[in-house]
Amino acid sequence: MKLVGKRNIHVELPKASYVKLKIASFERQLTTQDVFAGFTAMIAKQDEKAFQLLDELALMKHKGTLQRHVEGQEMSDVDRELLYDMMEQGAKP
């Protein structure tokens, strides 16, 4: 069976996590779409690093530390400046 086409997903992220993702992606000239598409491609190709990350996330979830890991994080002045710069540039890499 051949799978073709694309699927849309909706993901809710804590605001602090989302900002960090946008900044890290922007600094590497990636879009958020690039990051998710790349990670899922790594999983599809059975990439060991991707599965190590999934295992780490599963362990954090099991311990109840996954959400607490990002909640309540403060943005640094550098993060604020980078986010402002991204907004000025239209958040395009």
Beta strands, then each sheet from edge to edge (+ up, - down):
end
